[in-house]
Amino acid sequence: MPNSTWIGVAGFIGRETLLEDGAFIGSNVNLIAPVVVKSNAYICAGTTVDKNVEADEFVIGRVRQESKPQRAKAYLNKNND
């Protein structure tokens, strides 16, 4: 499971993540407990999962890039004042 993050609250019973056999977790995936990823499910890279994933389900949850020309300098200046 390359570069995946499992997010949970330490010490809380029932806040665990379960991965069944054959589940594929792509790079840079965030699994927010409690979730169950059932057998042979496929979660694409960069996806944040906060709901259970059914068997043989294909999950993708990314937002497309949005570029704002000529906005970086104004953003950086606003946040450094």
PyMOL Python script that loads the backbone (N, CA, C, O; Angstrom):
from pymol import cmd

cmd.read_pdbstr("""\
ATOM      1  N   MET A   1       0.842  -1.164   0.000  1.00  0.00           N
ATOM      2  CA  MET A   1       0.000   0.000   0.000  1.00  0.00           C
ATOM      3  C   MET A   1       0.896   1.239   0.000  1.00  0.00           C
ATOM      4  O   MET A   1       1.234   1.736   1.074  1.00  0.00           O
ATOM      5  N   PRO A   2       1.285   1.746  -1.147  1.00  0.00           N
ATOM      6  CA  PRO A   2       2.229   2.861  -1.214  1.00  0.00           C
ATOM      7  C   PRO A   2       1.611   4.190  -0.813  1.00  0.00           C
ATOM      8  O   PRO A   2       0.533   4.546  -1.289  1.00  0.00           O
ATOM      9  N   ASN A   3       2.289   4.923   0.062  1.00  0.00           N
ATOM     10  CA  ASN A   3       1.907   6.297   0.413  1.00  0.00           C
ATOM     11  C   ASN A   3       0.439   6.485   0.744  1.00  0.00           C
ATOM     12  O   ASN A   3      -0.174   7.445   0.276  1.00  0.00           O
ATOM     13  N   SER A   4      -0.135   5.609   1.525  1.00  0.00           N
ATOM     14  CA  SER A   4      -1.531   5.752   1.938  1.00  0.00           C
ATOM     15  C   SER A   4      -1.575   6.250   3.376  1.00  0.00           C
ATOM     16  O   SER A   4      -0.662   5.992   4.160  1.00  0.00           O
ATOM     17  N   THR A   5      -2.635   6.959   3.714  1.00  0.00           N
ATOM     18  CA  THR A   5      -2.810   7.473   5.063  1.00  0.00           C
ATOM     19  C   THR A   5      -4.095   6.895   5.646  1.00  0.00           C
ATOM     20  O   THR A   5      -5.154   6.950   5.022  1.00  0.00           O
ATOM     21  N   TRP A   6      -3.989   6.353   6.828  1.00  0.00           N
ATOM     22  CA  TRP A   6      -5.162   5.855   7.543  1.00  0.00           C
ATOM     23  C   TRP A   6      -5.439   6.848   8.648  1.00  0.00           C
ATOM     24  O   TRP A   6      -4.608   7.046   9.534  1.00  0.00           O
ATOM     25  N   ILE A   7      -6.606   7.474   8.603  1.00  0.00           N
ATOM     26  CA  ILE A   7      -6.932   8.525   9.554  1.00  0.00           C
ATOM     27  C   ILE A   7      -7.987   8.007  10.522  1.00  0.00           C
ATOM     28  O   ILE A   7      -9.068   7.589  10.106  1.00  0.00           O
ATOM     29  N   GLY A   8      -7.679   8.036  11.791  1.00  0.00           N
ATOM     30  CA  GLY A   8      -8.622   7.579  12.802  1.00  0.00           C
ATOM     31  C   GLY A   8      -8.393   8.336  14.094  1.00  0.00           C
ATOM     32  O   GLY A   8      -7.496   9.175  14.181  1.00  0.00           O
ATOM     33  N   VAL A   9      -9.189   8.042  15.078  1.00  0.00           N
ATOM     34  CA  VAL A   9      -9.043   8.685  16.370  1.00  0.00           C
ATOM     35  C   VAL A   9      -8.563   7.628  17.347  1.00  0.00           C
ATOM     36  O   VAL A   9      -9.286   6.678  17.645  1.00  0.00           O
ATOM     37  N   ALA A  10      -7.348   7.789  17.844  1.00  0.00           N
ATOM     38  CA  ALA A  10      -6.755   6.793  18.735  1.00  0.00           C
ATOM     39  C   ALA A  10      -7.597   6.608  19.988  1.00  0.00           C
ATOM     40  O   ALA A  10      -8.072   7.577  20.580  1.00  0.00           O
ATOM     41  N   GLY A  11      -7.776   5.364  20.380  1.00  0.00           N
ATOM     42  CA  GLY A  11      -8.458   5.072  21.622  1.00  0.00           C
ATOM     43  C   GLY A  11      -9.959   4.896  21.520  1.00  0.00           C
ATOM     44  O   GLY A  11     -10.598   4.539  22.509  1.00  0.00           O
ATOM     45  N   PHE A  12     -10.540   5.134  20.362  1.00  0.00           N
ATOM     46  CA  PHE A  12     -11.984   4.976  20.214  1.00  0.00           C
ATOM     47  C   PHE A  12     -12.293   3.597  19.645  1.00  0.00           C
ATOM     48  O   PHE A  12     -11.834   3.253  18.556  1.00  0.00           O
ATOM     49  N   ILE A  13     -13.058   2.822  20.367  1.00  0.00           N
ATOM     50  CA  ILE A  13     -13.440   1.486  19.925  1.00  0.00           C
ATOM     51  C   ILE A  13     -14.389   1.610  18.729  1.00  0.00           C
ATOM     52  O   ILE A  13     -15.271   2.470  18.721  1.00  0.00           O
ATOM     53  N   GLY A  14     -14.211   0.762  17.733  1.00  0.00           N
ATOM     54  CA  GLY A  14     -15.083   0.765  16.569  1.00  0.00           C
ATOM     55  C   GLY A  14     -14.688   1.787  15.517  1.00  0.00           C
ATOM     56  O   GLY A  14     -15.409   1.961  14.535  1.00  0.00           O
ATOM     57  N   ARG A  15     -13.567   2.466  15.694  1.00  0.00           N
ATOM     58  CA  ARG A  15     -13.116   3.462  14.725  1.00  0.00           C
ATOM     59  C   ARG A  15     -11.970   2.876  13.901  1.00  0.00           C
ATOM     60  O   ARG A  15     -10.957   3.544  13.687  1.00  0.00           O
ATOM     61  N   GLU A  16     -12.118   1.655  13.444  1.00  0.00           N
ATOM     62  CA  GLU A  16     -11.038   1.024  12.713  1.00  0.00           C
ATOM     63  C   GLU A  16     -11.362   0.879  11.233  1.00  0.00           C
ATOM     64  O   GLU A  16     -12.523   0.924  10.827  1.00  0.00           O
ATOM     65  N   THR A  17     -10.335   0.707  10.455  1.00  0.00           N
ATOM     66  CA  THR A  17     -10.463   0.499   9.018  1.00  0.00           C
ATOM     67  C   THR A  17     -10.159  -0.959   8.733  1.00  0.00           C
ATOM     68  O   THR A  17      -9.175  -1.500   9.236  1.00  0.00           O
ATOM     69  N   LEU A  18     -10.999  -1.599   7.927  1.00  0.00           N
ATOM     70  CA  LEU A  18     -10.835  -3.009   7.588  1.00  0.00           C
ATOM     71  C   LEU A  18     -10.650  -3.136   6.082  1.00  0.00           C
ATOM     72  O   LEU A  18     -11.463  -2.634   5.306  1.00  0.00           O
ATOM     73  N   LEU A  19      -9.582  -3.804   5.674  1.00  0.00           N
ATOM     74  CA  LEU A  19      -9.334  -4.094   4.256  1.00  0.00           C
ATOM     75  C   LEU A  19      -9.481  -5.587   4.045  1.00  0.00           C
ATOM     76  O   LEU A  19      -8.787  -6.383   4.678  1.00  0.00           O
ATOM     77  N   GLU A  20     -10.394  -5.970   3.148  1.00  0.00           N
ATOM     78  CA  GLU A  20     -10.575  -7.382   2.845  1.00  0.00           C
ATOM     79  C   GLU A  20      -9.602  -7.821   1.760  1.00  0.00           C
ATOM     80  O   GLU A  20      -8.987  -6.989   1.093  1.00  0.00           O
ATOM     81  N   ASP A  21      -9.466  -9.133   1.586  1.00  0.00           N
ATOM     82  CA  ASP A  21      -8.533  -9.707   0.616  1.00  0.00           C
ATOM     83  C   ASP A  21      -8.765  -9.160  -0.788  1.00  0.00           C
ATOM     84  O   ASP A  21      -9.903  -9.024  -1.240  1.00  0.00           O
ATOM     85  N   GLY A  22      -7.666  -8.849  -1.465  1.00  0.00           N
ATOM     86  CA  GLY A  22      -7.726  -8.427  -2.855  1.00  0.00           C
ATOM     87  C   GLY A  22      -8.045  -6.962  -3.065  1.00  0.00           C
ATOM     88  O   GLY A  22      -8.107  -6.511  -4.209  1.00  0.00           O
ATOM     89  N   ALA A  23      -8.253  -6.194  -1.989  1.00  0.00           N
ATOM     90  CA  ALA A  23      -8.535  -4.764  -2.133  1.00  0.00           C
ATOM     91  C   ALA A  23      -7.260  -4.052  -2.574  1.00  0.00           C
ATOM     92  O   ALA A  23      -6.177  -4.330  -2.060  1.00  0.00           O
ATOM     93  N   PHE A  24      -7.395  -3.132  -3.528  1.00  0.00           N
ATOM     94  CA  PHE A  24      -6.251  -2.355  -4.010  1.00  0.00           C
ATOM     95  C   PHE A  24      -6.416  -0.922  -3.553  1.00  0.00           C
ATOM     96  O   PHE A  24      -7.462  -0.307  -3.761  1.00  0.00           O
ATOM     97  N   ILE A  25      -5.365  -0.391  -2.921  1.00  0.00           N
ATOM     98  CA  ILE A  25      -5.362   0.989  -2.439  1.00  0.00           C
ATOM     99  C   ILE A  25      -4.264   1.723  -3.196  1.00  0.00           C
ATOM    100  O   ILE A  25      -3.088   1.390  -3.049  1.00  0.00           O
ATOM    101  N   GLY A  26      -4.627   2.718  -4.004  1.00  0.00           N
ATOM    102  CA  GLY A  26      -3.657   3.469  -4.789  1.00  0.00           C
ATOM    103  C   GLY A  26      -2.806   4.401  -3.943  1.00  0.00           C
ATOM    104  O   GLY A  26      -3.051   4.572  -2.749  1.00  0.00           O
ATOM    105  N   SER A  27      -1.811   4.999  -4.570  1.00  0.00           N
ATOM    106  CA  SER A  27      -0.926   5.932  -3.883  1.00  0.00           C
ATOM    107  C   SER A  27      -1.676   7.173  -3.426  1.00  0.00           C
ATOM    108  O   SER A  27      -2.607   7.634  -4.085  1.00  0.00           O
ATOM    109  N   ASN A  28      -1.253   7.702  -2.289  1.00  0.00           N
ATOM    110  CA  ASN A  28      -1.772   8.950  -1.747  1.00  0.00           C
ATOM    111  C   ASN A  28      -3.275   8.897  -1.459  1.00  0.00           C
ATOM    112  O   ASN A  28      -3.975   9.899  -1.608  1.00  0.00           O
ATOM    113  N   VAL A  29      -3.763   7.731  -1.048  1.00  0.00           N
ATOM    114  CA  VAL A  29      -5.164   7.556  -0.664  1.00  0.00           C
ATOM    115  C   VAL A  29      -5.293   7.837   0.829  1.00  0.00           C
ATOM    116  O   VAL A  29      -4.426   7.448   1.612  1.00  0.00           O
ATOM    117  N   ASN A  30      -6.365   8.508   1.225  1.00  0.00           N
ATOM    118  CA  ASN A  30      -6.680   8.749   2.639  1.00  0.00           C
ATOM    119  C   ASN A  30      -7.896   7.922   3.003  1.00  0.00           C
ATOM    120  O   ASN A  30      -8.956   8.072   2.394  1.00  0.00           O
ATOM    121  N   LEU A  31      -7.753   7.045   3.994  1.00  0.00           N
ATOM    122  CA  LEU A  31      -8.860   6.238   4.495  1.00  0.00           C
ATOM    123  C   LEU A  31      -9.258   6.817   5.847  1.00  0.00           C
ATOM    124  O   LEU A  31      -8.491   6.740   6.807  1.00  0.00           O
ATOM    125  N   ILE A  32     -10.454   7.396   5.928  1.00  0.00           N
ATOM    126  CA  ILE A  32     -10.908   8.049   7.156  1.00  0.00           C
ATOM    127  C   ILE A  32     -11.819   7.088   7.916  1.00  0.00           C
ATOM    128  O   ILE A  32     -12.936   6.801   7.487  1.00  0.00           O
ATOM    129  N   ALA A  33     -11.325   6.601   9.042  1.00  0.00           N
ATOM    130  CA  ALA A  33     -12.030   5.600   9.842  1.00  0.00           C
ATOM    131  C   ALA A  33     -13.320   6.164  10.425  1.00  0.00           C
ATOM    132  O   ALA A  33     -13.416   7.360  10.699  1.00  0.00           O
ATOM    133  N   PRO A  34     -14.303   5.301  10.612  1.00  0.00           N
ATOM    134  CA  PRO A  34     -14.283   3.875  10.320  1.00  0.00           C
ATOM    135  C   PRO A  34     -14.770   3.594   8.898  1.00  0.00           C
ATOM    136  O   PRO A  34     -15.829   4.078   8.498  1.00  0.00           O
ATOM    137  N   VAL A  35     -14.017   2.829   8.151  1.00  0.00           N
ATOM    138  CA  VAL A  35     -14.449   2.386   6.827  1.00  0.00           C
ATOM    139  C   VAL A  35     -14.079   0.925   6.630  1.00  0.00           C
ATOM    140  O   VAL A  35     -13.133   0.417   7.233  1.00  0.00           O
ATOM    141  N   VAL A  36     -14.846   0.261   5.773  1.00  0.00           N
ATOM    142  CA  VAL A  36     -14.560  -1.108   5.361  1.00  0.00           C
ATOM    143  C   VAL A  36     -14.370  -1.080   3.855  1.00  0.00           C
ATOM    144  O   VAL A  36     -15.214  -0.562   3.124  1.00  0.00           O
ATOM    145  N   VAL A  37     -13.254  -1.641   3.394  1.00  0.00           N
ATOM    146  CA  VAL A  37     -12.985  -1.780   1.963  1.00  0.00           C
ATOM    147  C   VAL A  37     -13.080  -3.269   1.672  1.00  0.00           C
ATOM    148  O   VAL A  37     -12.221  -4.050   2.083  1.00  0.00           O
ATOM    149  N   LYS A  38     -14.138  -3.658   0.954  1.00  0.00           N
ATOM    150  CA  LYS A  38     -14.420  -5.074   0.738  1.00  0.00           C
ATOM    151  C   LYS A  38     -13.572  -5.672  -0.377  1.00  0.00           C
ATOM    152  O   LYS A  38     -12.862  -4.958  -1.086  1.00  0.00           O
ATOM    153  N   SER A  39     -13.655  -6.982  -0.520  1.00  0.00           N
ATOM    154  CA  SER A  39     -12.787  -7.741  -1.412  1.00  0.00           C
ATOM    155  C   SER A  39     -12.823  -7.252  -2.853  1.00  0.00           C
ATOM    156  O   SER A  39     -13.878  -6.931  -3.401  1.00  0.00           O
ATOM    157  N   ASN A  40     -11.641  -7.206  -3.445  1.00  0.00           N
ATOM    158  CA  ASN A  40     -11.443  -6.843  -4.854  1.00  0.00           C
ATOM    159  C   ASN A  40     -11.916  -5.441  -5.219  1.00  0.00           C
ATOM    160  O   ASN A  40     -12.132  -5.147  -6.394  1.00  0.00           O
ATOM    161  N   ALA A  41     -12.079  -4.577  -4.223  1.00  0.00           N
ATOM    162  CA  ALA A  41     -12.382  -3.173  -4.504  1.00  0.00           C
ATOM    163  C   ALA A  41     -11.103  -2.506  -4.999  1.00  0.00           C
ATOM    164  O   ALA A  41     -10.001  -2.974  -4.710  1.00  0.00           O
ATOM    165  N   TYR A  42     -11.250  -1.418  -5.740  1.00  0.00           N
ATOM    166  CA  TYR A  42     -10.109  -0.698  -6.309  1.00  0.00           C
ATOM    167  C   TYR A  42     -10.295   0.783  -6.000  1.00  0.00           C
ATOM    168  O   TYR A  42     -11.263   1.401  -6.442  1.00  0.00           O
ATOM    169  N   ILE A  43      -9.359   1.350  -5.237  1.00  0.00           N
ATOM    170  CA  ILE A  43      -9.429   2.767  -4.892  1.00  0.00           C
ATOM    171  C   ILE A  43      -8.294   3.476  -5.618  1.00  0.00           C
ATOM    172  O   ILE A  43      -7.123   3.158  -5.412  1.00  0.00           O
ATOM    173  N   CYS A  44      -8.644   4.433  -6.466  1.00  0.00           N
ATOM    174  CA  CYS A  44      -7.671   5.141  -7.301  1.00  0.00           C
ATOM    175  C   CYS A  44      -6.802   6.086  -6.478  1.00  0.00           C
ATOM    176  O   CYS A  44      -7.203   6.566  -5.418  1.00  0.00           O
ATOM    177  N   ALA A  45      -5.610   6.337  -6.991  1.00  0.00           N
ATOM    178  CA  ALA A  45      -4.656   7.235  -6.354  1.00  0.00           C
ATOM    179  C   ALA A  45      -5.280   8.602  -6.087  1.00  0.00           C
ATOM    180  O   ALA A  45      -6.045   9.119  -6.900  1.00  0.00           O
ATOM    181  N   GLY A  46      -4.938   9.177  -4.931  1.00  0.00           N
ATOM    182  CA  GLY A  46      -5.370  10.522  -4.601  1.00  0.00           C
ATOM    183  C   GLY A  46      -6.782  10.639  -4.061  1.00  0.00           C
ATOM    184  O   GLY A  46      -7.258  11.752  -3.838  1.00  0.00           O
ATOM    185  N   THR A  47      -7.459   9.537  -3.846  1.00  0.00           N
ATOM    186  CA  THR A  47      -8.850   9.545  -3.396  1.00  0.00           C
ATOM    187  C   THR A  47      -8.917   9.590  -1.870  1.00  0.00           C
ATOM    188  O   THR A  47      -8.109   8.953  -1.195  1.00  0.00           O
ATOM    189  N   THR A  48      -9.872  10.335  -1.329  1.00  0.00           N
ATOM    190  CA  THR A  48     -10.167  10.310   0.098  1.00  0.00           C
ATOM    191  C   THR A  48     -11.446   9.510   0.279  1.00  0.00           C
ATOM    192  O   THR A  48     -12.474   9.818  -0.323  1.00  0.00           O
ATOM    193  N   VAL A  49     -11.373   8.472   1.122  1.00  0.00           N
ATOM    194  CA  VAL A  49     -12.497   7.558   1.335  1.00  0.00           C
ATOM    195  C   VAL A  49     -13.044   7.769   2.741  1.00  0.00           C
ATOM    196  O   VAL A  49     -12.319   7.621   3.725  1.00  0.00           O
ATOM    197  N   ASP A  50     -14.337   8.117   2.832  1.00  0.00           N
ATOM    198  CA  ASP A  50     -14.969   8.276   4.136  1.00  0.00           C
ATOM    199  C   ASP A  50     -16.255   7.473   4.256  1.00  0.00           C
ATOM    200  O   ASP A  50     -17.000   7.618   5.225  1.00  0.00           O
ATOM    201  N   LYS A  51     -16.509   6.627   3.264  1.00  0.00           N
ATOM    202  CA  LYS A  51     -17.674   5.731   3.278  1.00  0.00           C
ATOM    203  C   LYS A  51     -17.193   4.324   2.925  1.00  0.00           C
ATOM    204  O   LYS A  51     -16.160   4.166   2.275  1.00  0.00           O
ATOM    205  N   ASN A  52     -17.925   3.322   3.343  1.00  0.00           N
ATOM    206  CA  ASN A  52     -17.561   1.942   3.030  1.00  0.00           C
ATOM    207  C   ASN A  52     -17.508   1.727   1.520  1.00  0.00           C
ATOM    208  O   ASN A  52     -18.247   2.354   0.762  1.00  0.00           O
ATOM    209  N   VAL A  53     -16.619   0.827   1.099  1.00  0.00           N
ATOM    210  CA  VAL A  53     -16.451   0.505  -0.312  1.00  0.00           C
ATOM    211  C   VAL A  53     -16.870  -0.954  -0.496  1.00  0.00           C
ATOM    212  O   VAL A  53     -16.329  -1.849   0.154  1.00  0.00           O
ATOM    213  N   GLU A  54     -17.824  -1.181  -1.376  1.00  0.00           N
ATOM    214  CA  GLU A  54     -18.361  -2.522  -1.601  1.00  0.00           C
ATOM    215  C   GLU A  54     -17.406  -3.384  -2.423  1.00  0.00           C
ATOM    216  O   GLU A  54     -16.486  -2.868  -3.059  1.00  0.00           O
ATOM    217  N   ALA A  55     -17.627  -4.684  -2.408  1.00  0.00           N
ATOM    218  CA  ALA A  55     -16.808  -5.633  -3.169  1.00  0.00           C
ATOM    219  C   ALA A  55     -16.864  -5.288  -4.659  1.00  0.00           C
ATOM    220  O   ALA A  55     -17.924  -4.959  -5.192  1.00  0.00           O
ATOM    221  N   ASP A  56     -15.720  -5.370  -5.313  1.00  0.00           N
ATOM    222  CA  ASP A  56     -15.589  -5.136  -6.753  1.00  0.00           C
ATOM    223  C   ASP A  56     -16.011  -3.730  -7.169  1.00  0.00           C
ATOM    224  O   ASP A  56     -16.391  -3.516  -8.320  1.00  0.00           O
ATOM    225  N   GLU A  57     -15.948  -2.780  -6.256  1.00  0.00           N
ATOM    226  CA  GLU A  57     -16.310  -1.402  -6.557  1.00  0.00           C
ATOM    227  C   GLU A  57     -15.054  -0.617  -6.955  1.00  0.00           C
ATOM    228  O   GLU A  57     -13.980  -0.823  -6.390  1.00  0.00           O
ATOM    229  N   PHE A  58     -15.198   0.274  -7.923  1.00  0.00           N
ATOM    230  CA  PHE A  58     -14.125   1.138  -8.406  1.00  0.00           C
ATOM    231  C   PHE A  58     -14.397   2.534  -7.852  1.00  0.00           C
ATOM    232  O   PHE A  58     -15.448   3.113  -8.125  1.00  0.00           O
ATOM    233  N   VAL A  59     -13.458   3.081  -7.076  1.00  0.00           N
ATOM    234  CA  VAL A  59     -13.686   4.364  -6.400  1.00  0.00           C
ATOM    235  C   VAL A  59     -12.658   5.385  -6.867  1.00  0.00           C
ATOM    236  O   VAL A  59     -11.452   5.139  -6.827  1.00  0.00           O
ATOM    237  N   ILE A  60     -13.157   6.536  -7.310  1.00  0.00           N
ATOM    238  CA  ILE A  60     -12.288   7.647  -7.668  1.00  0.00           C
ATOM    239  C   ILE A  60     -12.943   8.910  -7.144  1.00  0.00           C
ATOM    240  O   ILE A  60     -14.133   9.136  -7.364  1.00  0.00           O
ATOM    241  N   GLY A  61     -12.169   9.733  -6.451  1.00  0.00           N
ATOM    242  CA  GLY A  61     -12.737  10.936  -5.854  1.00  0.00           C
ATOM    243  C   GLY A  61     -11.737  12.063  -5.844  1.00  0.00           C
ATOM    244  O   GLY A  61     -11.261  12.465  -4.782  1.00  0.00           O
ATOM    245  N   ARG A  62     -11.418  12.570  -6.996  1.00  0.00           N
ATOM    246  CA  ARG A  62     -10.460  13.672  -7.080  1.00  0.00           C
ATOM    247  C   ARG A  62     -11.142  14.865  -7.719  1.00  0.00           C
ATOM    248  O   ARG A  62     -12.077  14.726  -8.507  1.00  0.00           O
ATOM    249  N   VAL A  63     -10.658  16.022  -7.364  1.00  0.00           N
ATOM    250  CA  VAL A  63     -11.150  17.265  -7.959  1.00  0.00           C
ATOM    251  C   VAL A  63     -10.177  17.653  -9.061  1.00  0.00           C
ATOM    252  O   VAL A  63      -8.961  17.549  -8.897  1.00  0.00           O
ATOM    253  N   ARG A  64     -10.719  18.096 -10.173  1.00  0.00           N
ATOM    254  CA  ARG A  64      -9.857  18.516 -11.281  1.00  0.00           C
ATOM    255  C   ARG A  64      -9.088  19.776 -10.914  1.00  0.00           C
ATOM    256  O   ARG A  64      -9.554  20.609 -10.136  1.00  0.00           O
ATOM    257  N   GLN A  65      -7.898  19.892 -11.494  1.00  0.00           N
ATOM    258  CA  GLN A  65      -7.079  21.081 -11.282  1.00  0.00           C
ATOM    259  C   GLN A  65      -7.786  22.297 -11.845  1.00  0.00           C
ATOM    260  O   GLN A  65      -8.385  22.244 -12.919  1.00  0.00           O
ATOM    261  N   GLU A  66      -7.707  23.395 -11.106  1.00  0.00           N
ATOM    262  CA  GLU A  66      -8.252  24.667 -11.578  1.00  0.00           C
ATOM    263  C   GLU A  66      -7.137  25.695 -11.460  1.00  0.00           C
ATOM    264  O   GLU A  66      -6.627  25.933 -10.365  1.00  0.00           O
ATOM    265  N   SER A  67      -6.761  26.295 -12.556  1.00  0.00           N
ATOM    266  CA  SER A  67      -5.685  27.273 -12.564  1.00  0.00           C
ATOM    267  C   SER A  67      -6.246  28.686 -12.599  1.00  0.00           C
ATOM    268  O   SER A  67      -7.220  28.959 -13.301  1.00  0.00           O
ATOM    269  N   LYS A  68      -5.631  29.579 -11.840  1.00  0.00           N
ATOM    270  CA  LYS A  68      -6.038  30.980 -11.785  1.00  0.00           C
ATOM    271  C   LYS A  68      -4.819  31.814 -12.191  1.00  0.00           C
ATOM    272  O   LYS A  68      -3.947  32.076 -11.362  1.00  0.00           O
ATOM    273  N   PRO A  69      -4.754  32.227 -13.447  1.00  0.00           N
ATOM    274  CA  PRO A  69      -3.596  32.986 -13.928  1.00  0.00           C
ATOM    275  C   PRO A  69      -3.381  34.281 -13.143  1.00  0.00           C
ATOM    276  O   PRO A  69      -4.330  34.970 -12.769  1.00  0.00           O
ATOM    277  N   GLN A  70      -2.119  34.587 -12.909  1.00  0.00           N
ATOM    278  CA  GLN A  70      -1.716  35.851 -12.269  1.00  0.00           C
ATOM    279  C   GLN A  70      -2.275  36.020 -10.855  1.00  0.00           C
ATOM    280  O   GLN A  70      -2.494  37.150 -10.418  1.00  0.00           O
ATOM    281  N   ARG A  71      -2.508  34.931 -10.136  1.00  0.00           N
ATOM    282  CA  ARG A  71      -3.084  35.042  -8.790  1.00  0.00           C
ATOM    283  C   ARG A  71      -2.120  34.631  -7.678  1.00  0.00           C
ATOM    284  O   ARG A  71      -2.371  34.942  -6.514  1.00  0.00           O
ATOM    285  N   ALA A  72      -1.028  33.941  -8.002  1.00  0.00           N
ATOM    286  CA  ALA A  72      -0.143  33.411  -6.963  1.00  0.00           C
ATOM    287  C   ALA A  72       0.489  34.516  -6.131  1.00  0.00           C
ATOM    288  O   ALA A  72       0.482  34.437  -4.903  1.00  0.00           O
ATOM    289  N   LYS A  73       1.028  35.532  -6.765  1.00  0.00           N
ATOM    290  CA  LYS A  73       1.713  36.604  -6.030  1.00  0.00           C
ATOM    291  C   LYS A  73       0.741  37.318  -5.089  1.00  0.00           C
ATOM    292  O   LYS A  73       1.094  37.592  -3.942  1.00  0.00           O
ATOM    293  N   ALA A  74      -0.463  37.621  -5.543  1.00  0.00           N
ATOM    294  CA  ALA A  74      -1.461  38.282  -4.701  1.00  0.00           C
ATOM    295  C   ALA A  74      -1.825  37.401  -3.506  1.00  0.00           C
ATOM    296  O   ALA A  74      -1.971  37.905  -2.392  1.00  0.00           O
ATOM    297  N   TYR A  75      -1.972  36.106  -3.722  1.00  0.00           N
ATOM    298  CA  TYR A  75      -2.290  35.171  -2.642  1.00  0.00           C
ATOM    299  C   TYR A  75      -1.165  35.129  -1.615  1.00  0.00           C
ATOM    300  O   TYR A  75      -1.414  35.204  -0.412  1.00  0.00           O
ATOM    301  N   LEU A  76       0.065  35.010  -2.087  1.00  0.00           N
ATOM    302  CA  LEU A  76       1.201  34.939  -1.167  1.00  0.00           C
ATOM    303  C   LEU A  76       1.378  36.233  -0.384  1.00  0.00           C
ATOM    304  O   LEU A  76       1.679  36.199   0.809  1.00  0.00           O
ATOM    305  N   ASN A  77       1.197  37.359  -1.038  1.00  0.00           N
ATOM    306  CA  ASN A  77       1.327  38.650  -0.344  1.00  0.00           C
ATOM    307  C   ASN A  77       0.247  38.831   0.718  1.00  0.00           C
ATOM    308  O   ASN A  77       0.516  39.357   1.798  1.00  0.00           O
ATOM    309  N   LYS A  78      -0.973  38.397   0.411  1.00  0.00           N
ATOM    310  CA  LYS A  78      -2.085  38.522   1.347  1.00  0.00           C
ATOM    311  C   LYS A  78      -1.819  37.704   2.614  1.00  0.00           C
ATOM    312  O   LYS A  78      -2.156  38.138   3.715  1.00  0.00           O
ATOM    313  N   ASN A  79      -1.215  36.524   2.460  1.00  0.00           N
ATOM    314  CA  ASN A  79      -0.991  35.638   3.593  1.00  0.00           C
ATOM    315  C   ASN A  79       0.302  35.926   4.351  1.00  0.00           C
ATOM    316  O   ASN A  79       0.535  35.324   5.399  1.00  0.00           O
ATOM    317  N   ASN A  80       1.139  36.817   3.859  1.00  0.00           N
ATOM    318  CA  ASN A  80       2.384  37.133   4.539  1.00  0.00           C
ATOM    319  C   ASN A  80       2.357  38.503   5.222  1.00  0.00           C
ATOM    320  O   ASN A  80       3.383  38.955   5.732  1.00  0.00           O
ATOM    321  N   ASP A  81       1.227  39.154   5.238  1.00  0.00           N
ATOM    322  CA  ASP A  81       1.124  40.475   5.877  1.00  0.00           C
ATOM    323  C   ASP A  81       0.991  40.350   7.369  1.00  0.00           C
ATOM    324  O   ASP A  81       0.892  41.359   8.067  1.00  0.00           O
TER     325      ASP A  81
END
""", "prot")
cmd.dss("prot")
cmd.show_as("cartoon", "prot")
cmd.util.cbc("prot")
cmd.orient("prot")
